[in-house]
Amino acid sequence: MPRPMTPRLGDATRGRILYGGDYNPEQWPEDVWLDDVRLMKEARVNSVTLGVFSWAKLEPRPGEREFGWLDRLMDLMDDNGIGVVLATPTASPPPWLGRLHPETLPRDEDGRVEWWGGRQHFSHSSEAYRRYAAAITEDLAGRYGGHPALTMWHINNEYCTFDWGDEAAARFRQWLDDKYGTLDALNTAWGTAFWSQGYGDWDEVLPPRHAHYLKNPTQVLDFKRFTSDMLLECYTAERDIVRRHTPHIPVTSNFMPLWVGQDAWRWAAEEDVVSVDLYPDPRDPLGAQSGALVQDMTRSQARGPWVLMEQAAGPVNWRGANHPKPRGLNRLWSLQAVARGADAVCYFQWRQSRQGAEKFHSGMVSHAGEEGRTYQEVKQLGAELHRIGGEVTGEHSTSDIAILHDWHSWWAGAQDGRLSTHVDHPDVLRAWHRALWEAHLTTDFAHPEHDLTPYRLVVAPQLYLLTDAAIENLIAYVRGGGTLVCGFLTGIADEDDRVRPGGMDARLRELFGIRTLHEWWPLDAGESVECDGFRGTLWSEEIEAESDATTVPYKGGELDGLPAVLHKDRAWYVSTLPEPEALRELLARIAGEAGARPVLDGLPERVEAVRRGDLLFVLNHGREPVTVDVPGTHRDLLTGATVTGRLALARYGVAVLRP
């Protein structure tokens, strides 16, 4: 009998944009719950996440269950037409678990125990933790799987636990045995001939704990792979339990954007729904671009609509200075997420806590209450999302450009013994995405082994580690007519972090027209290098080009006359990080030559235009009003107004236009 189709986000949205957030009513007397429901209905909230940090409430002592309060909440939500994303509470075990089973507590690389009293205090490798997590998940799924309020499962929360303890060490050895099969293969992959590190017995193999000097970089790389896989095992174990009870209900777990501990490409393939938490800094002039990057990446991982699981309605509580969002910014950034594929706009959390570590983290209902600006803006946004939901949910965004990103390449390139600590993979990624975003070019993200044929332009800001399959994929893409632009430190190492002969894979050198890569020349902080027509930062390289390559040279210094940028046919290599304006101009020119163009021409600075399905979103990220040329006649779904030829946008203004 064929297995039923995997449920999708549309099974939960049902033609609406989900709107709401984490609801933690166990922090409040029950007489507050009715007031919460009243305010939710006024704000058009149609979805809440329950139970994320409720393990001690649900299981106050080992094996005991207190579900009465959750029964009442589930019924209350259903009676008021509010769907529930029900969480497994396994991100924050109760104190009794650590007391009775200290092996469930993770240890850092110095061997120190991470005690209860915060959250995420669990060892992903602990058999006892997994057993108790499975038991509470089983009982939740059995009790609420048939409840009419249930729309989605939320497994754990922000998986982000590392563990260097003894139980993790044993699981690490098993993971390595499964991967390599023999110690000889492990020794070869890790290059243990260096520094007399050869292993003769599996019991000698440990996680990369605190060392006197530099650790083996491939050992560290494999430990990061192992950590991602162990966390994924925890996720899939709970997912499989709830899926057995409710095969028709979609399952998710929320990513943290660009978090180093998860291979999100692999994780996304195991999720019915991809969701993310997003907290740009309101004071960051590039906050909108930072949000766009995460939204583009999440949409690409989901291969379609996705869930904004958490954002802040106002300030957070973990920056040096936690600034509120100016009037209108929460609405703007929420609608930016919808433009880039979100079918759910949610917050942490519904009501701002009065106690605990996050009492200064904002909520949809702030300490100011329902008369406060935060709730009033939340209510306005809810009405607007209700208005456009039927027009936008399920619609896809497409792009002619893909940015390549791979967690394994990031992990390998971040080793301690690298050439420059100033080179940070996420910063380089942001710089290239910024260049395209400021050129008004929308982008997807892709893994270097993905099918790249749908794209006119593919850019790889930095891929230090590339597998043979990835290299052949890039070459085939260019030979098939695509345009490829790669940044510095790309194609240096294989999957075992073994430097390829010549300092860059020979196939890539041929593709770009590089005869010899003589030396890498990292730059000091604040240092720059002159190039013909622009200034480079962060990095430079001593390259000898082939005669058939077109080059842009360095000017002056040790690299005078040597190529800073070179290309052969449709393959480009950029051996430095051009300053922002120069990188924007370079990528915009190459994109134009490849046939990739902005959604709208002539957009003012800080105005973004994104097409989702047949809808055109136009967003003003500036603090001053602007006028935008929009050819043709459209109807603004937010206001009902007809727009012909020109569109006026106020500060932080948004229009959602249908032809």
Salt bridges, closest charged atoms under 4 A:
GLU30 OE2 - ARG72 NH2 2.54
ASP35 OD1 - ARG38 NH2 2.65
ASP35 OD2 - ARG351 NH2 3.71
ASP36 OD1 - ARG351 NH2 2.67
GLU42 OE2 - ARG38 NH1 3.24
GLU59 OE2 - ARG65 NH1 3.05
GLU64 OE1 - ARG61 NH2 2.88
ASP71 OD2 - ARG143 NH2 2.64
ASP75 OD1 - HIS147 NE2 2.74
GLU103 OE2 - HIS101 ND1 3.24
ASP108 OD2 - ARG112 NE 2.76
GLU109 OE1 - LYS215 NZ 2.33
ASP110 OD2 - ARG112 NH2 3.49
ASP110 OD1 - HIS210 ND1 3.21
GLU127 OE1 - ARG131 NH1 2.62
GLU138 OE1 - ARG244 NH2 2.82
GLU138 OE2 - HIS245 NE2 2.58
ASP139 OD2 - ARG65 NE 2.73
GLU158 OE1 - ARG119 NH2 2.94
ASP166 OD1 - ARG209 NH2 3.20
ASP222 OD1 - LYS179 NZ 2.90
ASP222 OD1 - ARG225 NH1 3.01
ASP229 OD1 - ARG266 NH1 2.40
GLU233 OE1 - ARG130 NH1 2.83
GLU233 OE1 - ARG171 NH2 2.75
ASP240 OD1 - ARG239 NH2 2.75
ASP263 OD2 - HIS408 NE2 3.04
GLU270 OE1 - ARG239 NH1 2.72
ASP272 OD1 - ARG243 NH2 2.74
ASP281 OD2 - ARG319 NE 3.80
ASP296 OD1 - ARG299 NH1 3.02
ASP296 OD1 - ARG340 NH1 2.56
ASP296 OD2 - HIS433 NE2 2.93
ASP343 OD1 - ARG612 NH2 2.49
GLU370 OE2 - ARG38 NH2 2.76
GLU377 OE2 - ARG373 NH1 3.16
GLU384 OE1 - ARG331 NE 2.66
GLU391 OE2 - ARG635 NH2 4.00
GLU391 OE1 - ARG658 NH2 2.76
ASP400 OD2 - ARG456 NE 3.73
ASP406 OD1 - HIS447 NE2 3.30
ASP427 OD1 - ARG430 NH1 2.99
GLU438 OE2 - ARG434 NE 3.02
GLU438 OE1 - ARG584 NH1 3.02
ASP444 OD1 - ARG299 NH2 2.88
ASP468 OD1 - ARG500 NH2 3.06
ASP468 OD1 - ARG507 NH2 2.80
GLU472 OE2 - ARG507 NH1 2.92
ASP494 OD2 - ARG498 NH1 2.78
ASP496 OD2 - ARG498 NH1 3.61
ASP505 OD1 - ARG500 NH1 3.25
ASP505 OD2 - ARG507 NE 2.88
GLU530 OE2 - ARG535 NE 3.02
GLU544 OE2 - ARG515 NH1 3.25
GLU544 OE1 - HIS518 NE2 3.08
GLU546 OE1 - ARG515 NE 3.39
ASP548 OD2 - LYS568 NZ 3.81
GLU579 OE1 - ARG535 NH1 3.63
GLU593 OE2 - ARG589 NH1 3.69
ASP601 OD1 - ARG597 NH2 3.32
GLU608 OE2 - ARG340 NH2 2.30
GLU608 OE1 - HIS621 NE2 2.64
ASP629 OD1 - ARG646 NH1 2.49
